């Protein structure tokens, strides 16, 4: 039970990070739009981040939020690496926190046995 709470705390950190960066994208949208080259891009990304944060907070939708967060953070890593030419340390750290938190929260995801699959 303690392991599950630690995992949930780590996943919640990712949800909070998504919500905060979503707010920052809306607050600084004019400056961010110059970097993206599209006026609507910061708003679209902020909405996606808010959706991910909301899904992470809803217990029955948490795994969907985790999958979307992992995909979104993967995009952060790819963008940092390919377009900005820098090491994507923040994205990698966020993904590590997300993956470790997910395994602690739901250890059954690490079980490779097909017999225990709900499908």
C-alpha positions, 0 to 999 in steps of 0.5 A: 500500500505504501508503494502504491502511494509513493507511485501515485505521488510521483504520477501526481507530480507529472500531473501538476507539472502538466497543469503548471506548464499549461498555465505558463503557455497561456500566460506567455502565449505571445512569446511562445507563439513566436517560438512555435511559428503559429499563433494557436500552437501554445493554446493547443498544447496548453489544452492537451496538457490540461486534459492530461492533468485532468485524466491523471487526477481521475482514478478510473482514467489515470492509466489513459492519462499516464499513456498520454503523458508518456507520449507527450513527454516523448514529443518533448524529448524529440523536439528538444533533441531534434529542433533545439539541438540540446540534451533533453534532460528535463523530458528524460527526468519527467519520463523516468519519474512517470515510468517509475511512479507507474510501476510503483502504482500498478506493479501488475503492469510489469508482469509479462504473463499473457495469462493475467491479461484482462483482455 
